């Protein structure tokens, strides 16, 4: 009987790139100082064991190896081609790589999308040629990559030999960056702290392989516990969201920094890697919700990366601060307050434990001031920290101590390490004042024992707050509406903007309350409707191209009786005619709403990222103060209530100056319904309820705008 063996699954393009069985250097030069020769030197110094092929115009031999005259002389199926060529020669080289069945090519050259429309078109063309020819493309405008798992260095600038990652290593991070310089900076920042690195990849302009492709591969890489990313543009948003979900499902952490929060930042990014302007808020909202830790500075990128490398299970509970400076207690509370972080009280049991251990004149709390007793009783660092770490209310601890002496700080570190070792809650140390560089013995001890040490406690507090927010995101137990909700029947709204009455009819059918009223096409119908709903009433002119009724004079409020309604009808129809409205549907007659807090709920479908919802203070205040929260469309009602409480104007929603608190649960139901409608109806491009009147007994949509995209553009 013959045993049949199944064939091994084909390797992904990223796997082939990171661990190629054969490499061709295209553009090799005989000059020892040339970048192409540096690539060859790196292969030799890292003892690359695969086949090496050289392609260059000079022909002959280099270091005893033959130089082929062109890519077409390569053997079939080379795994990786390193195209160290000027931009003008890349297209022909890509075509030749396709002809020879090369699997992956790295394009180092700049001079493509970062130069503007002409360069972007040329980049798109080489991307198309590669894609259609089955060639995976890395770059252009990149510096290459380094594999530390199975040493391989394809970076064309001088590098020290790659030190192989030990097989038993845990907590290794991969570094992905669309900037080669930032990739090197983040790598060195992490390595200086003793964080192991599995791979570094400069992704460049991403004409072929994108961040999504790399993350999808690294999500299953056994040597990588997490990834640190620097991005200037997300070329495949939906693919990236899928890769982030995969990272999260596999228990791997992801820390990402994305430039472009400001308009000038977007311009600078475009000139560097050819990034297209994107909506930063939408990106951050959806990536955070999906399972990425999005940070906003390089310091946070490195600090948070280090903390998560040491403690890969970020906590959902809040931070405690342990210090020996009473003054820093106030500073820490201010810093945490500015970050929106709660400062939990220590549990009674923890207070009792600390009270028994500390001098009688010291009162335990959070922040915990150990005072100057530690100078003669350094074990108090251990005992105090151990008690705080054992408290279920505490998720992480920041230890902030002044610089005293190298010996005293090393003893502090030893005691803190003893308390922190073997338990999962993150612990980070900041030396107050940053008065001098960290002592080498201190840094060596921290690296050896995997401790996080910084010269700035406030910087560590910011990083720990980001880690905590990340932990809460990962801890949320939620279903994903986009994957689990039943898709509704087509809305029947038709393309383009719909008049208010049609929008209200649609949302009311989904359970969103609207005022009592109907559309009238004659004044007599208007009088009948008003009699049914009861005076006073509002009268609103209705037409698809009359979206701003107040400015056009198409709105009359507080109509007290029939004669006033008839007069209002005449005024409205006159104003509509003067405004040049083409298709006048009639007048919407509604009961006047009671007083309440005006909120707004808006949802838009981003062309790349998909739907996102916005909630905040409504009416004219949206543009005046912009107090809004961006949220994903599948957020739970409980989480939506939390977002409402995070508004700067949240006081207006509670008991305030004689007004009763509004029904936040009712508001959350409306917001949740809007999100579900955006997921279920891809034809809806925009859905705005402004204002949504929030009251103690519910919430009512006073105005509804829905715009649908043409059928051929829906996603």
C-alpha positions as CSV (number, residue, x, y, z in Angstrom):
1,X,0.0,0.0,0.0
2,X,1.4,3.4,-1.0
3,X,1.2,6.3,1.4
4,X,0.2,9.5,-0.2
5,X,1.8,12.7,1.1
6,X,-0.1,16.0,0.7
7,X,2.0,18.7,-0.9
8,X,3.2,21.6,1.3
9,X,1.0,24.7,1.0
10,X,2.6,27.4,-1.2
11,X,4.5,30.1,0.6
12,X,3.1,33.5,0.8
13,X,4.9,36.4,-1.0
14,X,6.0,37.8,2.3
15,X,7.3,34.5,3.5
16,X,9.2,34.1,0.2
17,X,10.7,37.6,0.6
18,X,11.8,37.2,4.2
19,X,13.3,33.7,3.7
20,X,14.3,33.4,0.0
21,X,16.0,30.3,-1.3
22,X,17.7,32.3,-4.0
23,X,18.5,36.0,-4.5
24,X,19.4,38.0,-7.5
25,X,21.1,41.4,-7.2
26,X,20.1,43.4,-10.2
27,X,22.3,46.4,-10.9
28,X,25.5,45.0,-9.3
29,X,28.5,47.3,-9.6
30,X,32.2,46.4,-9.6
31,X,32.9,49.5,-7.4
32,X,33.5,48.3,-3.8
33,X,31.7,51.4,-2.4
34,X,28.5,51.0,-4.5
35,X,25.2,50.3,-2.7
36,X,24.8,47.1,-4.7
37,X,28.2,45.8,-3.5
38,X,27.1,46.5,0.0
39,X,24.1,44.3,-0.5
40,X,26.4,41.5,-1.6
41,X,28.7,42.1,1.3
42,X,25.7,41.7,3.7
43,X,24.8,38.4,2.2
44,X,28.3,37.2,2.7
45,X,28.7,38.5,6.3
46,X,25.4,36.9,7.3
47,X,26.4,33.6,5.8
48,X,23.4,33.5,3.4
49,X,23.2,29.8,2.3
50,X,20.9,30.2,-0.8
51,X,21.8,30.7,-4.4
52,X,23.2,34.2,-5.3
53,X,22.9,35.6,-8.8
54,X,24.5,38.9,-10.0
55,X,23.1,41.0,-12.9
56,X,24.9,44.0,-14.1
57,X,25.9,45.9,-17.3
58,X,29.6,45.3,-16.7
59,X,29.5,41.6,-17.1
60,X,32.6,39.6,-16.1
61,X,33.0,38.5,-12.5
62,X,32.7,40.1,-9.0
63,X,34.4,38.3,-6.1
64,X,34.7,35.2,-8.2
65,X,31.0,35.1,-9.2
66,X,29.8,35.6,-12.8
67,X,27.8,38.7,-13.6
68,X,24.9,38.1,-16.0
69,X,24.3,40.8,-18.6
70,X,20.5,41.0,-18.0
71,X,17.6,39.7,-16.0
72,X,16.6,37.5,-18.9
73,X,19.7,35.4,-18.3
74,X,18.5,34.4,-14.7
75,X,17.3,30.9,-14.1
76,X,13.6,30.4,-13.9
77,X,11.8,31.1,-10.6
78,X,14.3,33.1,-8.5
79,X,12.7,33.8,-5.1
80,X,13.9,37.4,-4.6
81,X,15.3,40.0,-6.9
82,X,16.9,43.1,-5.3
83,X,16.5,45.9,-7.9
84,X,19.2,48.4,-7.1
85,X,18.5,50.5,-10.1
86,X,17.6,54.1,-11.0
87,X,13.9,54.9,-11.2
88,X,14.0,55.0,-15.0
89,X,15.2,51.5,-15.3
90,X,12.7,49.9,-12.9
91,X,9.9,49.2,-15.4
92,X,12.0,47.2,-17.8
93,X,13.5,45.3,-14.9
94,X,10.0,44.4,-13.6
95,X,8.9,43.2,-17.0
96,X,12.0,41.0,-17.2
97,X,11.4,39.6,-13.7
98,X,7.9,38.7,-14.8
99,X,9.3,36.9,-17.9
100,X,11.7,34.9,-15.7
101,X,9.1,34.0,-13.1
102,X,10.8,35.9,-10.2
103,X,8.5,35.7,-7.2
104,X,9.3,38.9,-5.3
105,X,11.3,42.0,-6.2
106,X,12.5,44.8,-3.9
107,X,12.5,48.2,-5.6
108,X,14.8,50.6,-3.8
109,X,14.7,53.5,-6.1
110,X,12.9,56.8,-5.2
111,X,11.3,59.1,-7.7
112,X,7.8,57.7,-7.9
113,X,4.5,58.6,-6.1
114,X,6.3,60.9,-3.7
115,X,7.1,63.3,-6.6
116,X,3.4,63.9,-7.5
117,X,0.9,62.8,-10.2
118,X,3.5,61.8,-12.9
119,X,5.5,59.7,-10.5
120,X,2.3,58.2,-9.0
121,X,1.2,57.1,-12.5
122,X,4.6,55.5,-13.2
123,X,4.4,53.7,-9.9
124,X,0.9,52.5,-10.6
125,X,2.1,51.1,-13.9
126,X,4.9,49.1,-12.5
127,X,2.5,47.9,-9.8
128,X,0.1,46.7,-12.5
129,X,2.8,45.0,-14.5
130,X,4.0,43.1,-11.4
131,X,0.5,42.2,-10.2
132,X,-0.6,40.9,-13.6
133,X,2.6,39.0,-14.0
134,X,2.5,37.3,-10.6
135,X,5.4,39.3,-9.2
136,X,5.1,40.6,-5.6
137,X,6.6,44.0,-5.4
138,X,8.2,45.6,-2.2
139,X,8.8,49.3,-2.4
140,X,9.6,51.4,-4.3
141,X,11.4,54.1,-2.3
142,X,12.5,51.8,0.5
143,X,15.8,50.7,2.1
144,X,15.1,46.9,2.3
145,X,14.5,44.6,5.2
146,X,16.3,42.5,7.9
147,X,15.4,39.0,9.0
148,X,16.8,38.3,12.5
149,X,15.2,34.9,12.8
150,X,17.2,33.4,9.9
151,X,19.8,36.2,9.4
152,X,19.4,38.1,6.1
153,X,20.1,41.8,5.5
154,X,18.9,43.4,2.3
155,X,19.4,47.0,3.5
156,X,21.8,48.9,1.1
157,X,23.3,51.2,3.8
158,X,26.1,50.1,6.1
159,X,25.0,47.6,8.8
160,X,26.6,45.5,11.4
161,X,26.3,41.7,10.9
162,X,22.8,40.4,11.9
163,X,22.8,38.7,15.2
164,X,20.5,35.7,15.0
165,X,17.5,35.7,17.3
166,X,17.8,32.9,19.9
167,X,15.2,30.2,19.4
168,X,14.0,30.4,23.0
169,X,13.4,34.2,22.7
170,X,9.9,35.4,23.7
171,X,8.5,38.9,23.3
172,X,10.2,39.7,20.0
173,X,8.7,42.5,18.0
174,X,8.7,43.1,14.3
175,X,9.1,46.7,13.0
176,X,7.3,47.9,9.9
177,X,7.7,51.4,8.6
178,X,7.0,53.2,5.4
179,X,10.1,55.3,6.2
180,X,13.5,53.7,6.2
181,X,14.9,56.2,8.6
182,X,12.1,55.8,11.1
183,X,12.4,52.1,10.8
184,X,16.0,52.3,11.9
185,X,15.2,54.8,14.7
186,X,12.4,52.6,16.2
187,X,14.6,49.5,15.9
188,X,17.5,51.1,17.6
189,X,15.3,52.5,20.3
190,X,13.9,49.1,21.1
191,X,17.2,47.3,20.9
192,X,18.8,49.8,23.2
193,X,16.3,48.7,25.8
194,X,16.9,45.0,25.2
195,X,13.7,44.3,23.3
196,X,14.3,41.5,20.8
197,X,13.6,42.1,17.2
198,X,12.3,39.5,14.7
199,X,12.1,41.4,11.5
200,X,12.5,45.0,10.2
201,X,10.9,45.9,7.0
202,X,11.0,49.3,5.2
203,X,7.8,49.1,3.1
204,X,8.2,52.4,1.2
205,X,5.5,53.5,-1.2
206,X,3.9,50.0,-1.3
207,X,3.2,49.7,-5.0
208,X,2.6,46.0,-4.4
209,X,3.0,44.5,-0.9
210,X,1.3,46.6,1.7
211,X,1.2,46.8,5.5
212,X,-1.8,44.5,5.4
213,X,0.2,41.8,3.6
214,X,3.1,42.0,6.1
215,X,0.8,42.0,9.1
216,X,-1.2,39.1,7.8
217,X,2.0,37.0,7.6
218,X,3.4,38.2,10.9
219,X,0.1,37.3,12.6
220,X,1.1,33.7,12.2
221,X,4.9,34.0,12.5
222,X,6.0,32.0,15.6
223,X,9.0,34.2,16.3
224,X,6.9,37.4,16.5
225,X,4.8,38.4,19.5
226,X,3.8,41.8,18.3
227,X,4.4,44.5,15.6
228,X,5.3,48.1,15.8
229,X,4.2,50.2,12.8
230,X,5.0,53.6,11.5
231,X,2.7,54.6,8.6
232,X,2.0,57.7,6.5
233,X,-0.7,56.1,4.3
234,X,-2.8,53.0,4.5
235,X,-3.0,51.7,1.0
236,X,-5.4,48.8,1.8
237,X,-7.6,49.8,4.7
238,X,-10.0,46.8,4.6
239,X,-7.1,44.4,4.2
240,X,-5.4,46.1,7.1
241,X,-8.5,45.8,9.3
242,X,-8.6,42.1,8.5
243,X,-5.0,41.6,9.3
244,X,-5.5,43.5,12.7
245,X,-8.4,41.1,13.5
246,X,-6.1,38.2,12.7
247,X,-3.3,39.6,14.9
248,X,-5.8,40.1,17.8
249,X,-7.3,36.6,17.3
250,X,-3.7,35.1,17.6
251,X,-3.0,37.1,20.7
252,X,-0.4,39.4,19.2
253,X,-0.1,43.1,20.0
254,X,0.0,45.8,17.4
255,X,1.2,49.4,18.1
256,X,0.8,51.9,15.2
257,X,1.7,55.5,14.7
258,X,0.2,57.3,11.7
259,X,1.1,60.8,10.6
260,X,-1.3,63.3,9.1
261,X,-3.3,64.6,12.0
262,X,-2.7,68.2,10.7
263,X,-3.2,69.4,7.2
264,X,0.6,70.3,6.9
265,X,1.4,66.8,8.2
266,X,-0.6,65.3,5.4
267,X,1.3,67.4,2.8
268,X,4.7,66.4,4.3
269,X,3.7,62.7,4.2
270,X,2.7,63.0,0.6
271,X,6.1,64.4,-0.3
272,X,7.9,61.6,1.5
273,X,6.2,58.4,0.5
274,X,3.6,59.5,-1.9
275,X,0.8,59.2,0.7
276,X,-2.6,60.3,-0.3
277,X,-4.6,62.4,2.2
278,X,-6.7,60.3,4.5
279,X,-9.1,61.0,7.3
280,X,-7.0,60.5,10.4
281,X,-10.0,60.3,12.7
282,X,-11.7,57.6,10.7
283,X,-8.5,55.6,10.6
284,X,-7.8,55.9,14.3
285,X,-11.4,55.1,15.3
286,X,-11.7,51.9,13.2
287,X,-8.2,50.6,13.8
288,X,-8.5,51.1,17.5
289,X,-11.9,49.4,17.6
290,X,-10.5,46.5,15.6
291,X,-7.6,45.8,17.9
292,X,-4.7,48.2,17.2
293,X,-3.0,50.5,19.8
294,X,-2.8,53.8,17.9
295,X,-0.3,56.2,19.4
296,X,0.5,59.8,18.5
297,X,4.2,60.3,19.1
298,X,7.5,58.5,18.4
299,X,8.1,58.3,22.1
300,X,4.8,56.5,22.7
301,X,5.6,54.2,19.7
302,X,8.8,53.0,21.4
303,X,7.6,53.1,25.0
304,X,4.3,51.3,24.4
305,X,6.1,48.8,22.2
306,X,8.6,48.0,25.0
307,X,5.9,47.7,27.6
308,X,3.8,45.3,25.5
309,X,6.9,43.3,24.6
310,X,7.5,42.8,28.3
311,X,3.8,42.4,29.2
312,X,1.9,41.1,26.2
313,X,-1.5,41.1,28.0
314,X,-2.4,44.8,28.4
315,X,-4.6,45.4,31.4
316,X,-8.1,46.9,31.4
317,X,-7.9,48.1,34.9
318,X,-6.3,51.5,35.7
319,X,-2.9,52.6,36.8
320,X,-1.4,53.1,40.2
321,X,1.6,55.4,40.9
322,X,4.2,54.5,43.5
323,X,6.7,57.3,44.3
324,X,9.0,58.6,47.0
325,X,8.0,62.2,46.2
326,X,4.9,63.8,47.7
327,X,5.1,66.5,45.1
328,X,4.9,64.0,42.3
329,X,1.6,62.7,43.6
330,X,-0.1,65.9,42.5
331,X,1.8,65.9,39.2
332,X,0.8,62.3,38.5
333,X,-2.9,63.0,39.3
334,X,-2.8,66.0,36.9
335,X,-1.1,64.0,34.2
336,X,-3.5,61.1,34.5
337,X,-6.5,63.5,34.5
338,X,-5.3,65.2,31.4
339,X,-5.2,61.8,29.7
340,X,-8.7,60.9,30.8
341,X,-7.5,58.1,33.0
342,X,-9.2,57.1,36.2
343,X,-7.1,56.9,39.4
344,X,-8.7,54.0,41.3
345,X,-8.7,54.0,45.1
346,X,-6.8,51.1,46.7
347,X,-8.9,48.4,48.1
348,X,-9.4,48.3,51.9
349,X,-7.3,45.1,52.2
350,X,-4.4,46.8,50.3
351,X,-4.7,49.9,52.6
352,X,-4.7,47.6,55.6
353,X,-1.6,45.7,54.3
354,X,0.3,49.0,53.6
355,X,-0.7,50.6,56.8
356,X,0.8,47.7,58.7
357,X,4.1,48.0,56.8
358,X,4.5,51.8,56.5
359,X,5.3,54.4,59.3
360,X,2.2,55.4,61.2
361,X,2.4,59.0,60.0
362,X,2.0,57.9,56.3
363,X,-1.4,57.3,54.9
364,X,-1.5,54.8,51.9
365,X,-3.4,55.8,48.8
366,X,-3.1,56.1,45.1
367,X,-0.7,57.6,44.3
368,X,1.3,55.8,47.0
369,X,4.0,58.0,48.6
370,X,6.6,55.8,50.3
371,X,8.5,58.9,51.4
372,X,12.1,59.0,52.4
373,X,11.9,55.8,54.5
374,X,13.2,53.9,51.5
375,X,16.6,55.4,52.0
376,X,17.1,53.3,55.2
377,X,14.5,50.6,54.3
378,X,14.8,49.9,50.6
379,X,12.8,46.7,51.0
380,X,9.7,49.0,51.3
381,X,9.9,49.4,47.5
382,X,9.3,45.6,47.2
383,X,6.6,45.4,49.9
384,X,4.7,48.5,48.8
385,X,4.8,47.6,45.1
386,X,3.8,43.9,45.8
387,X,0.8,45.1,47.9
388,X,-0.4,47.4,45.1
389,X,0.1,44.7,42.4
390,X,-2.0,42.3,44.4
391,X,-4.9,44.7,44.3
392,X,-7.6,43.7,41.8
393,X,-8.5,47.3,41.2
394,X,-5.0,48.0,39.8
395,X,-4.0,47.0,36.3
396,X,-0.5,48.5,36.1
397,X,2.0,50.5,38.1
398,X,4.3,53.4,37.4
399,X,7.2,53.8,39.8
400,X,8.5,57.3,40.0
401,X,11.6,58.1,42.1
402,X,14.1,60.9,42.2
403,X,17.7,60.4,41.1
404,X,19.6,59.9,44.3
405,X,22.8,58.0,43.5
406,X,23.6,55.2,41.1
407,X,23.9,52.8,44.0
408,X,20.5,53.8,45.5
409,X,18.7,53.7,42.2
410,X,20.1,50.3,41.5
411,X,19.0,49.0,44.8
412,X,15.5,50.5,44.1
413,X,15.5,48.7,40.7
414,X,16.4,45.4,42.4
415,X,13.5,45.6,44.8
416,X,11.0,46.7,42.2
417,X,12.2,43.8,39.9
418,X,11.7,41.4,42.7
419,X,8.1,42.5,43.2
420,X,7.3,42.7,39.5
421,X,8.8,39.4,38.4
422,X,6.5,36.5,37.6
423,X,3.3,38.5,37.5
424,X,1.4,39.8,34.4
425,X,0.7,43.4,35.4
426,X,2.9,46.0,33.6
427,X,5.4,47.8,35.8
428,X,7.5,50.7,34.5
429,X,10.0,53.0,36.3
430,X,10.6,56.6,35.7
431,X,13.5,58.5,37.3
432,X,12.4,62.0,38.2
433,X,14.0,65.0,36.6
434,X,16.0,63.4,33.8
435,X,19.0,65.1,35.4
436,X,21.6,62.8,33.8
437,X,21.8,59.8,31.5
438,X,20.7,56.6,33.1
439,X,23.6,54.8,34.7
440,X,25.0,51.9,32.6
441,X,24.7,49.4,35.5
442,X,21.1,50.4,35.9
443,X,20.4,50.0,32.1
444,X,22.2,46.7,32.0
445,X,20.3,45.3,35.0
446,X,17.0,46.5,33.4
447,X,17.8,44.9,30.1
448,X,18.8,41.6,31.8
449,X,15.7,41.4,33.8
450,X,13.2,42.8,31.3
451,X,12.3,45.9,33.2
452,X,11.0,49.1,31.7
453,X,13.1,52.1,32.8
454,X,12.8,55.7,31.6
455,X,14.3,59.1,32.5
456,X,10.8,60.6,32.4
457,X,8.0,59.5,34.7
458,X,5.4,61.7,32.8
459,X,6.4,60.0,29.6
460,X,5.9,56.6,31.2
461,X,2.5,57.7,32.5
462,X,1.4,58.6,28.9
463,X,2.6,55.3,27.6
464,X,0.9,53.3,30.4
465,X,-2.3,55.2,29.8
466,X,-2.1,54.2,26.1
467,X,-1.5,50.5,27.1
468,X,-4.5,50.6,29.4
469,X,-6.8,52.0,26.7
470,X,-5.5,49.3,24.4
471,X,-6.2,46.7,27.1
472,X,-9.8,47.9,27.4
473,X,-10.3,47.7,23.7
474,X,-9.0,44.1,23.6
475,X,-11.1,43.2,26.6
476,X,-14.4,44.3,25.1
477,X,-16.8,41.4,24.6
478,X,-18.7,42.5,21.5
479,X,-20.1,41.0,18.4
480,X,-19.2,42.6,15.1
481,X,-22.4,43.8,13.4
482,X,-20.6,43.8,10.0
483,X,-20.2,40.1,10.3
484,X,-23.3,39.0,12.3
485,X,-26.2,41.3,11.5
486,X,-28.9,40.3,9.0
487,X,-28.7,42.5,5.9
488,X,-31.9,44.4,5.5
489,X,-33.9,44.7,2.3
490,X,-32.8,47.5,-0.1
491,X,-33.8,50.8,1.4
492,X,-35.7,51.9,-1.7
493,X,-34.4,55.4,-1.2
494,X,-32.8,55.9,-4.6
495,X,-29.5,57.6,-5.4
496,X,-28.7,61.1,-4.2
497,X,-30.0,63.2,-1.3
498,X,-33.5,62.4,0.0
499,X,-35.9,65.0,1.4
500,X,-36.5,65.0,5.2
501,X,-39.9,63.4,5.1
502,X,-38.5,60.3,3.2
503,X,-35.5,60.1,5.6
504,X,-37.8,60.2,8.6
505,X,-40.1,57.6,7.2
506,X,-37.1,55.3,6.7
507,X,-35.5,55.7,10.1
508,X,-38.9,55.5,11.9
509,X,-39.4,52.1,10.3
510,X,-36.2,51.0,12.0
511,X,-37.5,52.1,15.4
512,X,-36.0,55.6,15.7
513,X,-38.6,58.0,17.1
514,X,-39.7,61.0,15.0
515,X,-42.3,63.7,15.7
516,X,-45.9,63.0,14.9
517,X,-46.7,64.4,11.5
518,X,-47.2,63.8,7.8
519,X,-46.3,65.3,4.4
520,X,-49.0,67.6,3.0
521,X,-49.2,68.4,-0.7
522,X,-52.1,70.9,-0.3
523,X,-52.9,73.5,2.4
524,X,-56.1,71.6,3.2
525,X,-54.1,68.4,3.9
526,X,-51.8,70.5,6.1
527,X,-54.8,71.7,8.2
528,X,-56.0,68.2,8.6
529,X,-52.6,66.9,9.8
530,X,-52.2,69.8,12.3
531,X,-55.7,69.1,13.7
532,X,-54.7,65.5,14.2
533,X,-51.3,66.0,15.8
534,X,-52.4,69.1,17.8
535,X,-51.1,72.7,17.8
536,X,-48.6,74.2,18.0
537,X,-47.0,72.7,14.9
538,X,-43.9,73.1,12.7
539,X,-44.1,73.4,8.9
540,X,-41.1,72.5,6.8
541,X,-40.8,72.8,3.0
542,X,-39.7,69.5,1.5
543,X,-37.5,69.0,-1.6
544,X,-34.4,66.9,-2.2
545,X,-32.4,70.0,-3.1
546,X,-33.5,71.9,-0.1
547,X,-31.2,70.6,2.6
548,X,-30.7,73.8,4.6
549,X,-34.3,74.9,5.1
550,X,-33.6,77.6,7.7
551,X,-31.3,79.5,5.4
552,X,-33.8,79.2,2.5
553,X,-36.7,80.4,4.7
554,X,-38.3,77.0,4.3
555,X,-39.1,76.4,8.0
556,X,-41.8,78.0,10.3
557,X,-41.9,76.9,13.9
558,X,-44.5,77.3,16.7
559,X,-47.5,77.8,14.5
560,X,-50.4,78.3,17.0
561,X,-53.6,77.8,14.9
562,X,-55.2,77.1,11.5
563,X,-55.0,80.7,10.2
564,X,-51.4,80.9,11.1
565,X,-50.8,77.6,9.3
566,X,-52.5,78.8,6.2
567,X,-50.3,82.0,6.2
568,X,-47.2,79.9,6.8
569,X,-48.2,77.7,3.8
570,X,-48.3,80.7,1.6
571,X,-44.9,82.0,2.8
572,X,-43.3,78.6,2.4
573,X,-44.5,78.0,-1.1
574,X,-43.4,81.5,-2.2
575,X,-40.0,81.1,-0.7
576,X,-39.5,77.7,-2.3
577,X,-40.4,79.2,-5.7
578,X,-37.9,82.0,-5.1
579,X,-35.2,79.5,-4.2
580,X,-35.6,77.8,-7.6
581,X,-36.5,74.4,-6.1
582,X,-37.1,72.0,-9.0
583,X,-39.1,69.2,-7.4
584,X,-41.2,70.4,-4.5
585,X,-42.7,67.5,-2.6
586,X,-44.9,69.5,-0.2
587,X,-44.8,70.6,3.4
588,X,-44.0,68.4,6.4
589,X,-46.4,69.3,9.2
590,X,-45.3,68.0,12.6
591,X,-46.1,68.5,16.3
592,X,-43.7,70.9,18.0
593,X,-41.1,69.0,20.1
594,X,-40.7,69.7,23.8
595,X,-37.5,71.2,25.2
596,X,-34.4,69.0,25.5
597,X,-30.7,68.8,24.7
598,X,-29.9,69.0,21.0
599,X,-27.5,66.3,19.9
600,X,-26.4,65.1,16.5
601,X,-25.8,61.6,15.1
602,X,-24.0,61.5,11.8
603,X,-22.7,58.6,9.8
604,X,-20.6,58.6,6.6
605,X,-19.2,55.9,4.4
606,X,-15.5,56.5,3.8
607,X,-14.6,55.3,0.3
608,X,-11.8,53.1,1.7
609,X,-12.4,52.5,5.3
610,X,-16.2,52.0,5.2
611,X,-18.8,53.4,7.6
612,X,-18.1,55.5,10.7
613,X,-20.5,57.2,13.1
614,X,-20.2,60.5,14.8
615,X,-22.2,61.7,17.9
616,X,-22.0,64.9,19.8
617,X,-23.6,68.2,20.7
618,X,-26.0,69.1,17.8
619,X,-27.8,72.0,16.2
620,X,-25.5,74.9,15.3
621,X,-23.0,73.8,18.0
622,X,-21.5,71.1,15.8
623,X,-19.7,73.6,13.7
624,X,-19.2,76.1,16.5
625,X,-17.4,73.9,19.0
626,X,-17.0,70.5,17.3
627,X,-17.7,68.5,20.5
628,X,-18.1,65.1,18.8
629,X,-16.9,61.5,19.2
630,X,-16.1,59.3,16.2
631,X,-17.1,55.7,16.8
632,X,-17.3,52.5,14.7
633,X,-20.7,51.4,13.5
634,X,-20.8,48.2,15.5
635,X,-20.2,49.7,19.0
636,X,-22.4,48.3,21.7
637,X,-25.1,50.5,23.3
638,X,-23.2,50.4,26.7
639,X,-20.0,51.6,25.0
640,X,-21.9,54.3,23.2
641,X,-23.1,55.6,26.6
642,X,-19.5,55.7,27.6
643,X,-18.6,57.8,24.6
644,X,-21.5,60.2,25.4
645,X,-20.1,60.6,28.9
646,X,-16.7,61.4,27.4
647,X,-18.0,64.5,25.5
648,X,-16.7,67.8,26.8
649,X,-20.3,69.0,27.1
650,X,-21.4,65.8,28.9
651,X,-22.6,67.9,31.9
652,X,-25.5,69.1,29.8
653,X,-26.7,65.5,29.6
654,X,-26.9,65.1,33.3
655,X,-28.8,66.9,36.0
656,X,-27.8,70.5,35.2
657,X,-29.2,73.8,36.3
658,X,-32.6,72.5,37.1
659,X,-32.9,70.2,34.1
660,X,-33.2,66.5,34.6
661,X,-30.7,64.1,33.1
662,X,-31.5,62.9,29.6
663,X,-32.1,59.2,28.8
664,X,-28.7,58.2,27.6
665,X,-29.8,54.7,26.8
666,X,-32.4,56.0,24.4
667,X,-29.8,58.1,22.7
668,X,-27.5,55.1,22.5
669,X,-30.2,53.0,20.9
670,X,-30.6,55.7,18.1
671,X,-26.8,55.8,17.6
672,X,-26.6,52.0,17.5
673,X,-29.5,51.8,15.0
674,X,-27.7,54.4,12.7
675,X,-24.6,52.3,12.8
676,X,-26.5,49.1,12.0
677,X,-28.2,50.8,9.1
678,X,-24.9,51.9,7.6
679,X,-23.6,48.3,7.8
680,X,-26.8,46.8,6.4
681,X,-27.3,49.3,3.6
682,X,-24.2,49.9,1.6
683,X,-26.1,52.2,-0.7
684,X,-26.3,54.8,2.1
685,X,-23.4,57.2,1.8
686,X,-24.5,59.6,4.5
687,X,-27.1,59.6,7.3
688,X,-27.4,62.6,9.6
689,X,-29.9,63.2,12.4
690,X,-29.4,66.8,13.5
691,X,-30.8,67.6,15.9
692,X,-31.6,64.6,17.9
693,X,-33.6,65.9,20.8
694,X,-32.6,64.1,24.0
695,X,-35.0,64.3,27.0
696,X,-35.4,62.5,30.3
697,X,-38.1,60.3,28.7
698,X,-36.4,59.5,25.3
699,X,-34.9,60.8,22.2
700,X,-36.5,62.1,19.0
701,X,-35.0,62.7,15.5
702,X,-36.1,66.3,14.6
703,X,-34.3,66.4,11.2
704,X,-33.0,63.5,9.1
705,X,-30.8,63.7,6.0
706,X,-30.0,60.6,4.0
707,X,-27.9,60.6,0.8
708,X,-27.4,57.5,-1.2
709,X,-24.5,56.8,-3.7
710,X,-25.1,55.8,-7.3
711,X,-25.4,52.0,-7.6
712,X,-22.2,51.6,-9.5
713,X,-20.1,53.2,-6.7
714,X,-21.4,51.2,-3.7
715,X,-19.0,49.1,-1.6
